[in-house]
Amino acid sequence: MHPEVTPTESRSGVVTGRVFTVLVLSSIGAIAALALAWYLLVPQG
């Protein structure tokens, strides 16, 4: 049997999921921006 989840607990799970998603997406965006800057700024041999 699973314990009953209160609305507050379920809401905190949703918020945690959203925060984790935002962190992952922003990390991917930062890596992409760094890669693009590297590609544009470093002279190609």
C-alpha positions in Angstrom: 0.0 0.0 0.0 1.2 3.5 -0.9 0.7 6.2 1.7 -1.8 8.9 0.7 -0.2 12.0 -0.7 -1.6 15.3 0.4 -2.1 18.1 -2.2 0.9 20.0 -0.8 3.1 16.9 -1.2 2.0 16.3 -4.8 2.4 19.9 -5.6 6.0 19.9 -4.2 6.7 16.9 -6.5 5.5 18.9 -9.5 7.6 21.9 -8.5 10.7 19.7 -8.0 10.2 18.2 -11.4 9.8 21.6 -13.0 12.9 23.0 -11.2 14.9 19.9 -12.3 13.7 20.3 -15.9 14.7 24.0 -15.9 18.1 23.2 -14.5 18.7 20.6 -17.2 17.5 22.8 -20.0 19.5 25.8 -18.9 22.6 23.6 -18.5 22.2 22.3 -22.1 21.7 25.9 -23.3 24.8 27.1 -21.5 26.9 24.3 -23.0 25.5 25.1 -26.5 26.3 28.8 -26.1 29.8 28.0 -25.0 30.3 25.6 -27.9 29.0 28.3 -30.3 31.2 31.0 -28.8 34.2 28.7 -29.0 33.5 27.9 -32.6 33.1 31.5 -33.6 36.0 33.0 -31.5 38.7 30.4 -31.9 40.5 30.7 -35.3 40.0 27.7 -37.4 43.2 26.1 -38.6 
